[in-house]
Amino acid sequence: MNKQRISALFISALGIISTFLPWEYIPWFNLGLRTGLENKAYGKFTIVLFAIAFLISLFGDKSKPLKGKAFTVTIISSVLVVITGLFQVMSILGNKENAYVGSPLSESISRQFTPEYGLFLMILCGVSLFVFTHLYKDRKVK
């Protein structure tokens, strides 16, 4: 199997697993850790994007690197994963900055939300998928 396909396969599999890991910590009301699947539609969206990259790396001639539409779709899915992850981090951290003014309880709750390792791992997988797909691409001049 080609190095590019192997790296895309393992990185996208790790990205799928990261969706099931904790994305945010909410210390109040026994909510504790919330995974990507419990976090609106963002977790499902990132699973689909990683699954697309995973399946693309499995189909076709495995001895050759990704080219054309397969390469483009893999790159686009990795960029969308990173954008989604950064949006989630900003929304979690934004809750701290823009706490609900007026209610001491809501201010206290929103200031204690923290992003967790699953979200950071998902972003890292998206960046790694982009980098390794470019790093091992076919460099032949046509």
Secondary structure, DSSP 8 states (H G I E B T S, - for coil): --HHHHHHHHHHHHHHHHHTSEEEEE-STT-EEEEGGGSTTHHHHHHHHHHHHHHHHHSS-TTS---HHHHHHHHHHHHHHHHHHHHHHHHHHHHHHT--TT-HHHHHHHTT-EE-HHHHHHHHHHHHHHHHHHHTS-----
